Amino acid sequence: MSVDGWNTVLVLGGIRSGKSEFAESLVTDAPVVRYVATAPEGDPEDTEWATRLAAHRARRPGSWTTEETTEDPRRLADVLESAEPNEMVLVDDLGGWVTVLLDPDHQPADDVATIAELAEAIRGCAARVVLVSPEVGLSLVPTTPLGRAFTDALGAANRAVADACDAVVLVVAGQPVWLKPAATAIEQAAPATTSTATATAAVVASPADAEPTPEVQLPDVLTHTPPATPPQEAGNPWAAPTMALPMVATGLVIQPGMELPMPNEYEGPQAVDRLATLDVPGAGLGVLDRVVGFAAATQGTSVPAAWDSVRVLLLHGDHAGGASAGTVAGESARRAAQARAGQGALARLAAESGASLQVVDTPASAPIEDQPALTPDQVESALRYGWRLAEQAADAGVQLLVLGACGAGTEAAAAAVLAATAGAEPPAVLGRVITDSGEIDDAAWMIRCAAVRDALHRTRRSSRGAKDILAELGGGDVAVATGVLLGATARRVPVLLDGPVGLAAGMVSRDLAGQARHWCLLADHGRHPAVRLAADVLGLTPLLDLRLDLGEGANALVALPLLRSVLALSAALPAHPSLDGGDDTDPGADEPESTDPSYADPDLTEPDFAEPDSTEPDFVEPEPAGPGPASTRADEQPASGWRAG
């Protein structure tokens, strides 16, 4: 989770369980953090305790402010009540707070009343709060009256605070296990099978869901026969399922704080280091070595293969109200129909790249300046819809997803999401409005700015949770895109982002699963201010600076052949002879070079080096890896339109 998740979280754990480190990781991205230290200084002669406190202080960034509540336990409630909405409060920990509460200097004291005051302060706190507390309920009963009083008081405090918090997580041996809000669904899903341990409670089922899996539309837009690929097993070995999805009735529940897989942290750097050993005459691949490192990490190998099976997801959904000012009515529907028919820039580029193209209808979004863009039920359905689109792609053997969108008002919706998640000013992230005739429409741009401003004012007291942002501001296309990113992460499928909708989805997905951004690649920012800001926040450095503006998805497809070439070259080139001990001579070096100029005469017999049975050079043309483009499969059926959950 990031700073835009739940308002209040309780992190429980035993001694040396990693609970403090986990709690600190939850607030890493917060711009303003108030660290509330509750532990007393202790005996000056106790050097071990002083060392523990020093280690905690050393971990805190210099930008954090620290407050201590060791003098008066009731001060913790005052700190929470006075916190501002833009702050993040980290309380570490309640064990120290209870220790001070039971100190003889503060007796007689009403422990029950003080704990109740703390719980009430947590419920009414305007800031986001992360509280750390030791879990003592699994230990032995202390043999002293004071020890029993401490465990009883701390147990009562943990129960009261857990009831007041939006979420509770138990850290065991450094691994977080989320207890709230999905405990009931997890218990219901107990009979389901399990898979890798990295996906603890990532997706659980809800009996309220009754949504069939959407079909995949793969229009045949290829204008050439793709190269033959060697026979392979069905599916994509890179995208093997990382979890069994517990099903209670039908449907899925996508919840904040999911633990989804991360790319391989070792193979990426090894692949980049390997590039320095290749037999190339120049200095290497330049900034494109990041492509090799990204592919190696997501494929789990230091010699990554080029992406052969690529699917383009074009999300089509309009936003009503001022967000769509300056757009021609029906233009986005025309673009979507054009892509389905295999026409237009996106379809042509997909055909040239051998990529399949899927046009996805998303729910229309209401005017955000007047009302929420979607209902909560629509958000849940849109997230599941996008997740299943990614699952279908992985099951079909797709090795790379390209995420794009077309719709009226998408840029304004993305700007609103950025303003809510990154504190951006709408005019700074809203690009200029260009009409069909190529003119700049400043009046439409100002209407869009006003719509985003009014939407932010309307939601100023609303929660900034991921699903709340999607419902209030993001709309259908951003919600489906968020589901695609989460589903692709769960199935270890990398995503090539292009345009503000995909980047806005990346911002929202941080709260649902922070691992998602590590599976994303940004080819070009296209000069769009929202894309630039979101990429900076997400840590995505654009590979190129082509400044294309062909539409979402099309810009990425222009860069795709270059990225493929880089991967193919890095996989095929051998190591330099001086490094691998091989022969540094040419295959025909032992034959004397002919000095007869007649070798160029076309009527003469071909020289030996052109004979079919001559020795092949060291360089071998790489064979494409993985299944061919999914669009060549004849058994795929056109997709139905959007289905509400």
Beta strands, then each sheet from edge to edge (+ up, - down):
strand 1: 8-13
strand 2: 33-37
strand 3: 65-68
strand 4: 88-92
strand 5: 128-134
strand 6: 167-172
strand 7: 175-180
strand 8: 203-204
strand 9: 253-254
strand 10: 310-316
strand 11: 356-361
strand 12: 400-406
strand 13: 495-497
strand 14: 520-522
sheet 1: 3+ 2+ 4+ 5+ 1+ 6+ 7-
sheet 2: 8+ 9-
sheet 3: 11+ 10+ 12+ 13+ 14+
end
